């Protein structure tokens, strides 16, 4: 995935997590607010660390494999 797309997805993920955190704090839910913040950061870091899965073309296989 191109870096500029990852960057936009990262910003969207962090903005969504921030909104979720603020909403949970507004509701008075302290524990779930920390979970929302952690999962948002974790998802963003994981997107940058782990590579995306790329399928190999099956047509390139030799016959009989």
C-alpha positions as CSV (number, residue, x, y, z in Angstrom):
1,X,0.0,0.0,0.0
2,X,1.4,3.4,-0.9
3,X,2.6,5.5,2.0
4,X,0.3,8.4,1.3
5,X,-2.7,6.1,1.6
6,X,-1.3,4.6,4.8
7,X,-0.9,8.1,6.2
8,X,-4.5,9.1,5.4
9,X,-5.8,5.9,6.9
10,X,-3.6,6.5,10.0
11,X,-4.9,10.0,10.5
12,X,-8.5,8.7,10.0
13,X,-7.9,5.9,12.5
14,X,-6.4,8.2,15.1
15,X,-9.1,10.8,14.7
16,X,-11.8,8.2,15.1
17,X,-10.1,6.8,18.2
18,X,-9.8,10.4,19.6
19,X,-13.5,11.0,19.0
20,X,-14.3,7.7,20.7
21,X,-12.1,8.5,23.6
22,X,-13.8,11.9,24.1
23,X,-17.2,10.3,23.8
24,X,-16.4,7.7,26.4
25,X,-15.0,10.3,28.8
26,X,-18.2,12.4,28.2
27,X,-20.3,9.4,29.3
28,X,-18.1,8.9,32.3
29,X,-16.6,5.6,31.2
30,X,-13.0,5.8,32.3
31,X,-11.9,2.2,31.6
32,X,-13.4,1.8,28.1
33,X,-12.0,5.2,27.2
34,X,-8.5,3.9,27.8
35,X,-9.3,0.8,25.8
36,X,-10.5,2.9,22.8
37,X,-7.4,5.0,22.9
38,X,-5.1,2.0,23.1
39,X,-6.8,0.1,20.3
40,X,-6.7,3.1,18.0
41,X,-3.0,3.6,18.5
42,X,-2.4,-0.2,18.3
43,X,-4.3,-0.4,15.0
44,X,-2.3,2.5,13.5
45,X,1.1,1.1,14.6
46,X,0.1,-2.4,13.4
47,X,-0.8,-1.0,9.9
48,X,2.7,0.4,9.6
49,X,4.6,-2.6,11.1
50,X,3.0,-5.6,9.4
51,X,3.1,-5.8,5.6
52,X,0.0,-6.4,3.6
53,X,-0.6,-9.8,2.1
54,X,0.3,-10.0,-1.6
55,X,-1.1,-13.0,-3.6
56,X,1.3,-14.6,-6.1
57,X,0.0,-15.2,-9.6
58,X,-1.0,-18.8,-9.9
59,X,-0.5,-18.8,-13.7
60,X,3.3,-18.7,-13.3
61,X,3.4,-22.2,-11.7
62,X,4.8,-25.0,-13.8
63,X,2.3,-27.7,-14.9
64,X,1.8,-30.5,-12.4
65,X,2.6,-28.4,-9.3
